[in-house]
């Protein structure tokens, strides 16, 4: 793992790789652009990879998403001289875009005039639940056990403290908040892609300058749907990962999935971190948390206290009537 980096990363990212990631220069070939699909894990990265590659590469995008949009900070993406591996470079040459997916903070990415950045953000609580399912089914490299063994409450306690790979969700949001207003950065919400797929794809088509007609976009939309991607999972699930049980990487794809998993303690911990990180309120682009905040306040009273309060009110009412 890269030791000189404040963001907790996996051991597939060496210090050397991180340096190359920070300093990548614009492509020398004229007109070749870079696209960074950036996210906190489990926020819809693969979905964005598939959508963007369909817009950019068209019929050249028929294989696994990592062929054309590899994981930027993985050692395996780089050769010993600090260039992306030749097989990736050849594919990138063909489509005239160097596309990567990354979980690195904004400050760890290269900035140059040919680079474009898409940040996909998902409700942090849903990302946490999705991450839990991922890590509690992903087998360790030696196959001996799953990467995370424990309950959701145990996972969440570590997650909220930034002790799970890639660090705290709020720190990721804070990092990318600094990219607001950058001409070549666009923010996309997972929830908006789900609720308005066509609108989101049109927005990305304009941002990337890919100039697909409305008809072409319409014809692509069915391939961006959850069921289609699930049916073609071999193009989307990580290539080097073995799963325990019958886990499916394209798992549920729902908004608000945390409601089925999260308890009052997790809700309180999440909102406490949220309020500490953003005392003035969560930036609007990162999601809508008001209702849940009220819920968390309600939840901050233990059931016994609520029953006692109800009893006092009922007793007082009875006394008044009496
Ligand atoms: P769930 O585990 O909640 O189902 P990432 O690619 O960043 O790892 O994100 C994975 C999450 O995105 C998973 O969430 C996965 O199901 C969801 N996802 C992938 N493709 C999707 C699609 N077409 N529609 C909705 N959700 C999708």
Boltz pocket constraint, residues with backbone or C-beta under 6 A from the ligand:
constraints:
  - pocket:
      binder: B
      contacts: [[A, 39], [A, 40], [A, 41], [A, 42], [A, 43], [A, 44], [A, 45], [A, 46], [A, 47], [A, 126], [A, 129], [A, 130], [A, 131], [A, 133], [A, 194], [A, 224], [A, 225], [A, 226], [A, 227], [A, 229], [A, 249], [A, 250], [A, 251], [A, 252], [A, 253], [A, 254], [A, 257]]
      max_distance: 6.0
